[in-house]
Amino acid sequence: MSNLAFTLIIISAVMHAIWNLLVKQSHHKTVFIWWMFLMSSTLFTLTLPFAPEQFHWPEPGTLLMVVIGAVAYVLYHLLNGRAYRDGDLSLIYPLSQTSMIYVPIWGMLLLGEKTSLLGAAGIVLVILGTFSLQMRHPSLSELTRPFSDLRSPSTRAALSAGFIYSVGSIAEKTGVTHYPPIHFTYFLILSMLLLMTANLARPKYRSLIAAELRENWKPILWSGPVVMASFLTFRYGLNLSPVGYAVPVRQVSIMVGVLVGIVWLRETCGMMRLVSASVIVAGAVLIRFG
């Protein structure tokens, strides 16, 4: 992997963790996410004419994958927003990234892919890291805490977000097989924005849209470039390196999310969450190389 590709992917990972921080610190999280996607889709529209791929309209099968992906990712963001209402960033962010457990399974069942022994070991590590992430310290008395924490709405929402994200990932992977990724992502973002707009049209959200803009207009303005930077740097970094190298490097965002929660937000259980996040990242590397 070249230095340029490595740098671009690290920037993407950091940007991904930062926009999760912005969501965590927002007031009305569902409304903030809508504003975030409105800003990023506007920027995407302005930059799309400079894309190297020639544009052509997607076929019906590709549009179906766009719809499936959009529904899955909107649910992911809604569940993530729910989890961040009460949960710590250093706990919720890694839990919501557990889609890496399910993606290889869907690949085997739906796409005929194979998972090696190394990949299976990675899945086990991710599960162990996710389990230990909910412990306050390494002790026998803490072994039952992850099971009791499943009663927490934030924990359940984060784990559900990870699962539903994996569904969107398979739809996206299928969609970009015969259609340029940048154009597929553009239709995906517009579809997500449309679904989020329909959700915010409900009476309980209408008065919150302007209120969130007044209270958090600076983070909203930042969110657009941050989301776009996360997408574009990863995409161009991926074009410069093998996917087997790029995707594991991208998982450094889990560590960044934990560090931001501990250092920036002063969240507790720092050492245990750092160790658990390291296990998850190690599992992600084994999954991708396996």
C-alpha positions as CSV (number, residue, x, y, z in Angstrom):
1,M,0.0,0.0,0.0
2,S,1.4,3.4,-1.0
3,N,1.8,6.2,1.5
4,L,-0.9,8.2,-0.3
5,A,-3.4,5.4,-0.2
6,F,-2.7,4.8,3.5
7,T,-3.1,8.5,4.4
8,L,-6.4,8.8,2.5
9,I,-7.9,5.8,4.3
10,I,-6.7,6.9,7.7
11,I,-8.3,10.3,7.0
12,S,-11.5,8.5,6.0
13,A,-11.5,6.6,9.3
14,V,-11.0,9.7,11.4
15,M,-13.8,11.6,9.5
16,H,-16.2,8.7,10.1
17,A,-15.5,8.8,13.8
18,I,-15.8,12.6,13.9
19,W,-19.3,12.7,12.3
20,N,-20.4,10.1,14.9
21,L,-19.1,12.5,17.5
22,L,-21.2,15.3,16.0
23,V,-24.3,13.1,16.1
24,K,-23.5,12.2,19.7
25,Q,-23.2,15.9,20.7
26,S,-26.3,17.0,18.8
27,H,-29.6,17.7,20.6
28,H,-32.3,16.2,18.4
29,K,-30.3,13.4,16.8
30,T,-32.7,12.2,14.2
31,V,-33.1,15.8,12.9
32,F,-29.4,16.4,13.0
33,I,-28.7,13.3,10.9
34,W,-31.2,14.6,8.4
35,W,-29.4,18.0,8.2
36,M,-26.1,16.1,7.9
37,F,-27.4,14.2,4.9
38,L,-28.9,17.3,3.3
39,M,-25.5,19.0,3.5
40,S,-23.6,16.0,2.2
41,S,-26.0,15.4,-0.6
42,T,-25.7,19.1,-1.7
43,L,-22.0,18.8,-1.7
44,F,-22.2,15.5,-3.6
45,T,-24.4,17.1,-6.3
46,L,-21.8,19.9,-6.7
47,T,-18.9,17.5,-7.0
48,L,-20.5,14.8,-9.2
49,P,-19.8,16.5,-12.5
50,F,-16.1,16.1,-11.8
51,A,-16.4,12.3,-11.4
52,P,-14.2,10.4,-13.9
53,E,-16.9,7.8,-14.7
54,Q,-19.4,8.6,-17.4
55,F,-22.9,8.8,-16.1
56,H,-25.7,6.5,-17.2
57,W,-29.0,5.6,-15.7
58,P,-29.1,2.4,-13.5
59,E,-31.0,-0.7,-14.5
60,P,-34.0,-1.9,-12.5
61,G,-31.9,-4.4,-10.6
62,T,-29.5,-1.7,-9.6
63,L,-32.3,0.5,-8.5
64,L,-33.7,-2.3,-6.3
65,M,-30.3,-2.5,-4.6
66,V,-30.4,1.2,-4.1
67,V,-33.8,1.0,-2.4
68,I,-32.8,-1.9,-0.2
69,G,-29.5,-0.2,0.8
70,A,-31.3,3.1,1.5
71,V,-33.9,1.5,3.8
72,A,-31.2,-0.4,5.6
73,Y,-28.9,2.6,6.1
74,V,-31.7,4.9,7.2
75,L,-32.7,2.3,9.8
76,Y,-29.0,2.1,10.8
77,H,-28.8,5.9,11.3
78,L,-32.1,6.0,13.2
79,L,-31.0,3.2,15.5
80,N,-27.6,4.8,15.9
81,G,-29.2,8.1,16.9
82,R,-31.4,6.3,19.4
83,A,-28.3,4.5,20.9
84,Y,-26.4,7.8,21.3
85,R,-29.2,9.4,23.3
86,D,-28.1,7.6,26.5
87,G,-25.0,5.5,25.5
88,D,-21.4,6.5,25.6
89,L,-19.6,7.1,22.2
90,S,-16.8,4.8,23.2
91,L,-19.3,2.0,23.8
92,I,-22.0,2.6,21.1
93,Y,-19.6,3.3,18.2
94,P,-17.8,-0.1,18.3
95,L,-21.1,-1.9,18.9
96,S,-22.7,-0.3,15.8
97,Q,-19.7,-1.4,13.7
98,T,-20.3,-5.1,14.3
99,S,-21.7,-5.5,10.8
100,M,-18.3,-7.1,10.0
101,I,-19.6,-10.2,11.8
102,Y,-22.6,-10.6,9.5
103,V,-21.2,-9.5,6.1
104,P,-19.1,-12.7,5.6
105,I,-22.1,-14.8,6.6
106,W,-24.4,-13.0,4.1
107,G,-21.6,-13.3,1.5
108,M,-21.5,-17.1,2.0
109,L,-25.3,-17.5,2.0
110,L,-26.3,-15.1,-0.7
111,L,-23.3,-14.5,-2.9
112,G,-21.6,-17.9,-2.8
113,E,-18.4,-16.6,-1.2
114,K,-16.2,-18.6,1.1
115,T,-14.8,-17.8,4.4
116,S,-11.4,-19.3,5.4
117,L,-10.3,-20.5,8.9
118,L,-8.6,-17.1,9.3
119,G,-11.9,-15.3,8.6
120,A,-13.8,-17.5,11.0
121,A,-11.2,-16.7,13.7
122,G,-11.7,-13.0,13.0
123,I,-15.5,-13.3,13.5
124,V,-14.8,-15.0,16.9
125,L,-12.5,-12.1,17.9
126,V,-15.1,-9.5,16.9
127,I,-17.7,-11.3,19.0
128,L,-15.3,-11.6,22.0
129,G,-14.4,-7.9,21.7
130,T,-18.0,-6.9,21.5
131,F,-18.8,-9.0,24.6
132,S,-15.9,-7.6,26.6
133,L,-16.6,-4.0,25.5
134,Q,-19.6,-3.9,27.9
135,M,-17.5,-5.0,30.9
136,R,-16.2,-2.3,33.3
137,H,-13.0,-4.3,34.2
138,P,-11.6,-7.8,33.7
139,S,-13.1,-9.9,36.5
140,L,-15.3,-13.0,36.9
141,S,-18.0,-10.9,38.5
142,E,-18.2,-8.8,35.3
143,L,-18.7,-11.7,32.9
144,T,-22.5,-11.5,33.3
145,R,-22.7,-7.8,32.7
146,P,-23.0,-8.0,28.8
147,F,-26.1,-10.2,29.2
148,S,-27.7,-7.8,31.6
149,D,-26.7,-4.8,29.4
150,L,-28.8,-6.3,26.6
151,R,-31.8,-4.9,28.5
152,S,-30.4,-1.4,27.8
153,P,-32.2,0.3,24.9
154,S,-28.9,1.9,23.8
155,T,-27.1,-1.4,23.7
156,R,-29.9,-3.1,21.8
157,A,-30.2,-0.2,19.3
158,A,-26.4,-0.2,18.6
159,L,-26.3,-4.0,18.1
160,S,-29.4,-3.8,15.8
161,A,-27.7,-0.9,13.9
162,G,-24.7,-3.2,13.2
163,F,-26.9,-6.0,12.0
164,I,-29.1,-3.8,9.7
165,Y,-25.9,-2.1,8.3
166,S,-24.7,-5.5,7.1
167,V,-27.9,-5.9,5.0
168,G,-27.2,-2.6,3.4
169,S,-23.6,-3.6,2.7
170,I,-24.6,-6.6,0.8
171,A,-27.1,-4.6,-1.3
172,E,-24.4,-2.0,-2.0
173,K,-21.8,-4.7,-2.9
174,T,-24.3,-6.3,-5.3
175,G,-25.3,-2.9,-6.8
176,V,-21.8,-1.7,-7.6
177,T,-20.9,-4.9,-9.4
178,H,-22.2,-3.6,-12.7
179,Y,-22.6,0.2,-11.9
180,P,-20.0,2.8,-11.0
181,P,-19.7,3.1,-7.2
182,I,-19.7,6.9,-7.1
183,H,-23.0,7.0,-9.0
184,F,-24.5,4.2,-7.0
185,T,-23.6,6.0,-3.8
186,Y,-25.1,9.3,-5.1
187,F,-28.5,7.6,-5.8
188,L,-28.2,5.9,-2.4
189,I,-27.6,9.2,-0.5
190,L,-30.5,10.9,-2.3
191,S,-32.8,7.9,-1.6
192,M,-31.8,8.0,2.1
193,L,-32.4,11.8,2.2
194,L,-35.9,11.2,0.7
195,L,-36.8,8.6,3.3
196,M,-35.5,10.8,6.1
197,T,-37.5,13.7,4.8
198,A,-40.6,11.6,4.8
199,N,-39.9,10.6,8.4
200,L,-39.3,14.2,9.5
201,A,-42.6,15.3,7.9
202,R,-44.4,13.8,10.9
203,P,-45.9,16.5,13.2
204,K,-43.6,15.7,16.2
205,Y,-40.5,16.6,14.1
206,R,-41.6,19.7,12.2
207,S,-40.9,22.2,15.0
208,L,-37.5,20.6,15.7
209,I,-36.0,21.1,12.3
210,A,-35.5,24.8,12.6
211,A,-34.7,24.5,16.3
212,E,-31.8,22.0,15.6
213,L,-30.4,24.4,13.0
214,R,-30.5,27.3,15.4
215,E,-28.8,25.4,18.2
216,N,-26.2,23.4,16.1
217,W,-25.8,25.3,12.9
218,K,-22.0,25.2,13.1
219,P,-21.8,21.3,13.6
220,I,-24.4,21.0,10.8
221,L,-22.2,23.0,8.4
222,W,-19.2,20.9,9.4
223,S,-21.1,17.6,9.0
224,G,-21.5,17.9,5.2
225,P,-17.8,18.2,4.4
226,V,-16.9,15.6,7.1
227,V,-19.3,13.0,5.6
228,M,-18.1,13.8,2.1
229,A,-14.4,13.6,3.1
230,S,-15.1,10.3,4.8
231,F,-16.6,8.9,1.6
232,L,-14.3,10.4,-1.0
233,T,-11.0,9.8,0.8
234,F,-11.8,6.1,1.3
235,R,-13.0,5.7,-2.3
236,Y,-9.9,7.2,-3.8
237,G,-7.7,5.4,-1.3
238,L,-9.4,2.1,-2.3
239,N,-8.6,2.8,-5.9
240,L,-4.9,3.1,-5.1
241,S,-4.6,-0.1,-3.0
242,P,-5.9,-3.7,-2.8
243,V,-9.2,-4.0,-0.9
244,G,-7.6,-6.6,1.3
245,Y,-5.3,-3.9,2.7
246,A,-7.7,-0.9,2.5
247,V,-10.6,-2.2,4.5
248,P,-8.6,-3.4,7.6
249,V,-6.9,0.0,7.7
250,R,-10.4,1.6,7.6
251,Q,-11.3,-0.2,10.9
252,V,-9.0,2.1,12.8
253,S,-12.1,4.3,13.0
254,I,-13.3,2.0,15.9
255,M,-10.2,2.9,17.9
256,V,-10.6,6.6,17.0
257,G,-14.2,6.5,18.2
258,V,-13.2,4.9,21.5
259,L,-10.4,7.4,22.0
260,V,-12.6,10.4,21.2
261,G,-15.2,9.2,23.7
262,I,-12.6,8.7,26.5
263,V,-10.4,11.7,25.9
264,W,-12.9,14.3,24.5
265,L,-16.1,13.3,26.3
266,R,-14.4,12.0,29.5
267,E,-16.2,8.7,29.4
268,T,-15.4,6.0,31.9
269,C,-14.0,2.4,31.6
270,G,-11.3,3.7,29.3
271,M,-8.7,0.9,29.5
272,M,-11.2,-1.9,29.2
273,R,-12.8,-0.3,26.2
274,L,-9.4,0.3,24.5
275,V,-8.5,-3.3,24.9
276,S,-11.9,-4.5,23.6
277,A,-11.7,-2.2,20.7
278,S,-8.2,-3.5,19.9
279,V,-9.6,-7.1,19.8
280,I,-12.4,-5.9,17.5
281,V,-9.9,-4.3,15.1
282,A,-7.7,-7.4,15.2
283,G,-10.8,-9.5,14.3
284,A,-11.6,-7.1,11.4
285,V,-8.1,-7.5,10.0
286,L,-8.4,-11.3,10.2
287,I,-11.9,-11.2,8.5
288,R,-10.7,-9.1,5.6
289,F,-7.5,-11.1,5.1
290,G,-9.4,-14.3,5.5
